[in-house]
């Protein structure tokens, strides 16, 4: 297999800008994906009442949040 040279018609500033925008987009996408994933998992766990420990912990968290919102 023969190696080929690739020539890029972009300046260093353009490469930096392109990579910066791509990195910011990747980071934002990762944060949004993680938030959705944890949101769905949190919703599922909050609906699970058959697991005594998890259900009790979630119930206590909900009570504490409601208490803090009321004051």
Protein Blocks (a to p, Z undefined) as FASTA:
>chain_A
ZZdddddfbdfklmmmmmmmmmmmmmmmmmmmmmmmmmmmmmmmmmmmkbmklmmmmmmm
mmmmmmmmmZZ
